[in-house]
Amino acid sequence: MGVPYFSQWESRDLTEAVVAEGAKVALARDASWASSGAATQAEYVEWADHVCGMACLKMMLAARTGRVVPTLELARGCTEHGGYVRQPDGGIKGLIYAPFTRYVAAQFGMVAEVVVGVEAAALPDILRQAEFFMASVHPGIRWPERAPPGRGGHLVLVHRATAERIVFHNPSGHDRAAQENAEMAPAEFDRFFAGRGVAVYPEGAGPG
């Protein structure tokens, strides 16, 4: 059956425009914005660049339960637990991993663990116990042929890993091939991977 895919914005085909024009411009023409759970289109646009983690959570919940929870509904709940923080200048800080794990435990009964200091070669071992791994990567992972300027800053959902291939859903992939079941060799993935993320365990299981 596989893991359902969701973009971090409601119209996945607008991703290329978001990358080229910015969320404020491109998502002003997203007719599906209300499906995000936002109260207004302005709220939807405000959160658009911050909800890659909520898109990953949305995918995990849909895979487990078949239920599709609106992205902004998840973001509000996560904010209540400290996973996002409003800055004095009005900006949004997050996703903050530790409060996120507490949120998913309290709200959805999910066992999640913050993981740091790992390389992509460790992901197969992690996924022998965990069901999913939310990996911090550079958003430029959508263009594997390009050299990224850094690592981290964006979350993708790794749902399968072997010694040869890391398979993931990218909430901000610019086309279908970069969105669903994107594949990379571990050494290639490491060019973008910050060595940290969140492991989410099967129901009734946990680390160790």
N, C-alpha and C positions, 0 to 999 in steps of 0.2 A: 504493500500500500504506500509506503514511503512517508516522508514528513511533508505536510502541506507547506507551501511557500506563501509568505506575505512580505510585501515591501514595507519600508518604514513610512511611506506615503500611500494614499489610497489608490492612486492610478499608477501602477508600476511602469507603464510605458512613458511616463513623464520624467523618469530618472535622468535620461540623457539631457533633457532640457534643464532640470534642476542643476546638474553639474555645470552646464554651459552658462546658464543665466542667473543661477541662485534660486533658493527656495521661494523667496518673497515674490519674485516675478513669475516663475514657472508655475507655482502652485496656486497662484491667483486664478488660474484657469482650470483648476482641478474640480470638475463638477461633482466628484464623489466625496468631497471633503467631509460632509456630515457623517459619513460612515465611520469616520475616525473616532467619533464620540465627542468631538470638540463642540463647544457651545456656539462658536462663530468661526468663520473662515480665518479671521485674524489669529485666533487661538491655535487653530490647526497649523498655520504657517509658522507661528512662533515656536512651536514644538518640533517642527519637521526635521530639523538637523540634530535633534537630541534623543530620538526614540528608536535608534537601531536596537538597543537592548530590549525595548518593549516589543519590537517586532519579533525578536528572537523568542521572547517569552510567549508571544501570541502563537508562534509556530509550535512551540513545545506543548502548550495547552491544547491546541487543536489536534496534535498528534495523539495526545493521551486521551482526550475526552470527546473530540469531535466538535467541541464548542469553540466558536470564534468570538473572542472578547475584544471589543474596540480598543484600539491602541491608546487613546487618551484616557480611557477608563483605567487601564493598567498604569499609565503614567501618574495619574492622580493618586492611586493607591500607593504606588512606590514612593511618591513624594511625602505622603503622610508618614511613611516609615523612615524617611531620611535618605532615600536613594537618589533623590534630586533635591537641590537646594537653590532657592531663589537668592540671587546675588543683590547687593545694594543698588547696583546699576540696572537692575531689572533682568539681567541675564540668568541663564539656567546652568547650574553646575551639576554634572552627573553624566553617566550613571556611576554611583558610588557602590562598590561591590558588596561590602559587608552588610549595609542596610538592605540591599537588594535580596540577599540570602534570607534575611529575617522576614522580609515582606513575603516572599514566595512560600516560606514555611508557614507563616501565620494565615495567609489568604488561601493558599492552594495545597498545603500539606506537602510541599516539595522539599526534598532534602538537597541542599546546594552547598558547595564549598568553594571558597576563594582559593585559587591556585596561582602561585607566582614562581618565577625562576625556572621555567621549563623551556625546552625547545620543542619544535614540531615532532621530532623523533619520539618524544614521550607520549604523544597523543594516542597512539594505538593502545598503550598500556592503560592510560587513563580511561579510555572508552571500553576497556574490558570490564570495568566496574560501573562507570558512569554511562548514562543513556545519551547525554548531550554534553558538549563543551562550548560555552560562549567564549570565543577567542578574541582578544584585543589585537587588531591589525590596523595597518595604515589603510585609509579608504581607497588609496590607489591600487589596492588588490584587484579592483575591477579591470585593471590593465596590466596583466602579469608580464607583458613584454617590456614594460617601462620600469626604470629604476625608481623606487620610492624615495622621497626626501627624508623619510624617517620611518618609525615603527609605532603602531598603536594609534589610538584615537577613534576607533570604530570597532563595532562588534559584529562578528559573523557567527553563525550557528554550525559548528562542526557536528555532524551526525554519523560519520563513518570515517575510520582511519586505519590504514595498514602501513606497513613499512614502505610501500611504494606510493600510496596516494592518500591525500587528505581530501575529504569530500564535505562540502559545506554549502549552506544557503547564505547568500549575501543580501541583506535588506536594501542595499543601495547599488546593487549590480545594474549596469547601464543597459544591458540587453539580456535576453532569456538565458543565453549560455553563461553569463556572468552572475545570474541571479540564482537559478536552481541547480543544485547538485554540481556546482563548480568543482573542478578537480585540480590539485597541484601536488607535485612531488614535495615531500617534507622540506628538502633543501630550498625549494622555491618559496614555499609558504613562510619559511623562516626569514626571508628578505623583508616581509611585511609584519611578521608576528612579534609582539612586544614581550612574549614569554609569560603572559599572565592571562587570567580569565576566570570563568566560573564553571565548575563541573556540576552537573545536575544528575542525580542518581535515580534509578528506577524506583517505582513505588515499592515501599517496604524494604528498601536497601539503603546503604549509605557508605561513606568512605571506610576503607579498611577491609 
